[in-house]
Structures are given as structure tokens and as C-alpha cells.
Amino acid sequence: MKQVQLVGITLEEHNLPIFNYIDRKIEEIKKLYQPKEPTKYLTRKEVAEMLSVDISSIHNMSKKGVLQKYQISGRVLYIRSEVEAAIIKLKK
């Protein structure tokens, strides 16, 4: 069995690479496990204001399937992230 002697190195200097590795891994885990944001629901009026269009345009987009609508107790709602995802980039 071989032995390695470290001369002139402190315990902190010896452990520094291990601590740096652990810190990097903790940061990676924090990024993966961020708290989930609650789903944000919008009314037809809010979607119309967001897109700067009339409420009838929102109705037409829903009818065509461009926007997915949800209903609870007769109230029509849209999920903000789905509305944002429906906006597509045009090619030049």
C-alpha cells in the first residue's frame, strides 16, 4: 500500500476541492427543484387586453382551436402560459 504525504498543506486547502464540488452539486439541485408556480388563469377580458384585441376575437380564436378555453360554473377561463405559447414567431 502506497502512502502519500502532504507537506505544507492545511486541512482546509485539502478539503477545498471537495467543498467546491458539493457547492456546485447543491446549486444544480436547487435549479431542478424550484417551487412550481401556480397556474395563472385569465378571463376573456384579460386575454383580450393582453393581446390588444376585442373579446370577439378571443371567441373566434377559441372556436378555431387557437386558444384552449376552460370553464367552471359558466365562467370561461384561459391558462396564461397556453395563451403565451399560442403566439408564434413569423418567418421573415
Secondary structure in CASP SS format (residue, H / E / C, confidence):
PFRMAT SS
TARGET T0000
AUTHOR 0000-0000-0000
METHOD secondary structure of the structure
MODEL  1
M C 1.00
K C 1.00
Q C 1.00
V C 1.00
Q C 1.00
L C 1.00
V C 1.00
G C 1.00
I C 1.00
T C 1.00
L H 1.00
E H 1.00
E H 1.00
H H 1.00
N H 1.00
L H 1.00
P H 1.00
I H 1.00
F H 1.00
N H 1.00
Y H 1.00
I H 1.00
D H 1.00
R H 1.00
K H 1.00
I H 1.00
E H 1.00
E H 1.00
I H 1.00
K H 1.00
K H 1.00
L H 1.00
Y C 1.00
Q C 1.00
P C 1.00
K C 1.00
E C 1.00
P C 1.00
T C 1.00
K C 1.00
Y E 1.00
L E 1.00
T E 1.00
R H 1.00
K H 1.00
E H 1.00
V H 1.00
A H 1.00
E H 1.00
M H 1.00
L H 1.00
S C 1.00
V C 1.00
D C 1.00
I H 1.00
S H 1.00
S H 1.00
I H 1.00
H H 1.00
N H 1.00
M H 1.00
S H 1.00
K H 1.00
K H 1.00
G C 1.00
V C 1.00
L C 1.00
Q C 1.00
K C 1.00
Y E 1.00
Q E 1.00
I E 1.00
S C 1.00
G C 1.00
R E 1.00
V E 1.00
L E 1.00
Y E 1.00
I E 1.00
R H 1.00
S H 1.00
E H 1.00
V H 1.00
E H 1.00
A H 1.00
A H 1.00
I C 1.00
I C 1.00
K C 1.00
L C 1.00
K C 1.00
K C 1.00
END
